[in-house]
Amino acid sequence: MKLKASQFLYPVLLILGLCAPALVYPILMMKVLCFALFACAFNLMLGYTGLLSFGHAAFFGSAAYVAGHAIKVWSFGPLTGVITGTLVAAVLGLIIGLLAIRRQGIYFSMITLALAQMVFFLFLQAPFTGGEDGLQGVPRGTILGLDLNNDITLYYVVLAIFVLAFGLIFRIVHSPFGEVLKAIRENESRAISLGYDVTRYKLLAFVLSAGFAGLAGATKVLVFKFATLTDAHWHMSGEVVLMTLVGGMGTLLGPVVGASTIVTLQNVLADKVGSLVTVIMGAIFVLCVLAFRRGIVGELQALARRVLRQR
């Protein structure tokens, strides 16, 4: 039943994505796709491995700065710049993972937060980042002869990046490797007793998550043509946690729904309530923790299971 539902749902979502520019402002949709990919990357850690990182903004921001600098200063093509930023984020994930992965629980979370803050202050002081002014004026360029200065063209490039990355995450989750990650999440001691090198599996999951987060950050630079300290700030790490919890951690579509909800709310409410957006986001977080612990997609899946059992 699950397979049939997914076979029907994913093509429908893809068709909606292809038609979206005719209904919604392309820049908003591209922002949603970038943050949806970021949330999916984070969910690979939290939802499927059971590791809560408070430092994923380090990978998102580092890829944004590196990709922007490579495209603007080193004259890399946009695709090469995005790949470079993604690889740098993955390498940074390896370094941070080696330092943090042997700790568990709150100690792991605090180490990732501390190391991410070190990365943030490095970007604050580094000359190539532009400091508080950020790295601005990043050219979009062309990919395979396609002019990315056209928002519609760029939207379909961003959609293609998201679909490919989501497909890879889908494959990882449903592979034997993904099943081991779920086993570690459910009962790490039992996974160890079965002979799995838990530390190696968690480290690989951390690096993959960092790489996908970097891909999201590098893609975002192409959309907005700048990278700022906000991309690497701990607030960004908090936002991706919120997106994942609102949508439903441990579900494939949950982070996508959560990112779409949060980004849309921020866009709609920013002009109406100003700085109160932060308060509203906090209230949504509390509501999810207290009343909807499984998130939007998780609650819908639970409801569907109850309906099927009654039949």
Buried (B, 14 or more C-beta within 10 A) or exposed (E): EEEEEEEEEBEEEEEEBEEBBEEEEBBBBBBBBBBBBBBBBBBBBBBBBBBBBBBBBBBBBBBBBBBBBBBBEEEBBBBBBBBBBBBBBBBBBBEBBEEBBEEEEEEBBBBBBBBBBEBBEBBEEEEEBBBEEBBEEBBBBBBEEBEBEEBEBBBBBBBEBBBEBBEBBBEBBEEEBBEBBBBBBEEBEEBBEEEBEBBEBBBBBBBBBBBBBBBBBBBBBBBBBBBBBEBBBBEBBBBBBBBBBBBBBBBBBBBBBBBBBBBBBBBEBEEEEEEEBEEEBEEBBEEBEEEBEBBBBBBBBEEEEEEEEEE
